[in-house]
């Protein structure tokens, strides 16, 4: 199982694949924002990246 989280809103979801977890998170976040709209003046920019493992010499 994979877990996806939206820290700006506080929603989280899960799925058997990464794609399913993200799809479920999108749905959960949309439903949450329908009930509790955000009043944001500035937007955050969040991304992910992978770092390759470096061997120590």
Secondary structure as UniProt FT lines:
FT   STRAND          2..6
FT   TURN            7..10
FT   STRAND          11..15
FT   HELIX           18..35
//
